[in-house]
Amino acid sequence: MPDGDPVPPAAKPVAIRACLTPDVVAEFDREWEIVLERAKQTKDLAGVHDLLNKWRHLAYAELKEPGSYFRLRATAAHTLAIGKAPPGSVPGEDMKALIR
């Protein structure tokens, strides 16, 4: 990897938060509190691991392209509002076929 390229954060809350802007940290913290509360109630940490994995990728994307989190959210909101995928999107079935 060339010098200067960001390194993905560890799947740990402190490492993830260090990669995020204050606005995105607030989103992470909101989800973190919900997942922690659920883990306390269920005694199951799977949701915590899932959240950290998801946010590890989002944090890395933010390091590479600042603002990507809110652009992703805006695209998702627009897609839901108009009821169709953005131009150039790949249908879910095609993605599943690629994975197989």
N, C-alpha and C positions, 0 to 999 in steps of 0.2 A: 504494500500500500504506500503510495507517495506521501512524503512529509506534508503535513497540513490537513490531510483528510481526517475527518472526525472518526472517533472510535465509538462503536455502540456501547451504551452504558450497561453496567451489570443489571441484572433483574432484581434490583434492590431499590426501595423507595428513595433513599437519599441520593443515590446515583442518578435515578431517573429525574428527580426534581431539579438536580443541578443543571440539567440540560434544557430546562423549560423556562419560558418567560413567565413573569408573574401571573399573567392572565391564564396561561395554560396550566401553571401550577395549581391555580384555583380549581380548574376542571379536574385535574388529577386528584387533588385532595378531596373533592366532593365524592368522586367515585371510590376512593380509598376508604373513606369513612363508611360508606354504604356496604362495601365488601367486608370490611372488618367486623361491622355489626352482624352481618349475616354469618360470618365465620364463628363469631362468639355464640350465636344461637344454635348453629348446626354442628359445631365442633368439627367442621370440615374446612380444610385450607385450600381445596381445589380452586375456589373462586379467587382467592388471594393470588395463587400462582398464575391463574389465567389473566388477572388484571395486570400483574407485573409484566408478564410476557407481552400483552397487548401494548402497554405503555412504554415498554423498552423499545419497541419498534417505532411508536409515535415519537418518542424522544429522539431517537436516532434520525428520523425524518426531519425533525425540527432543527437538529444540529446541521444537517446537510442543506436544508432549504427552510430557513426561518419563515414562520407564518403558514407552514404546510398544514398544521392541525386545523386552523380556522378555515383555510381554503377547502379542506376535505369536508368539514362540517357544512360549509356553505353549499358545496356541490351536492351533498346528500340531501340537504333541505330543499334545494331547487328540484332535485330529482323526485322527491316525494311530492312536492307541490304540483309539478306538471304531470306526474304519473308515467314518465318514460325516462329511460337511461340517457346519459349524455352521449353525444356523437362519439363514435370510436369505441364505445363500450363493448365488452365481450359478454354474450349471454352466459348465465350461470351453468347451463348444460354444457356449453363448449368448454368452460373452465374445468368442470368435473371430468370431461373426456380427456383433457390435457393432463390432469392429475393421474388418471388411471393409466 
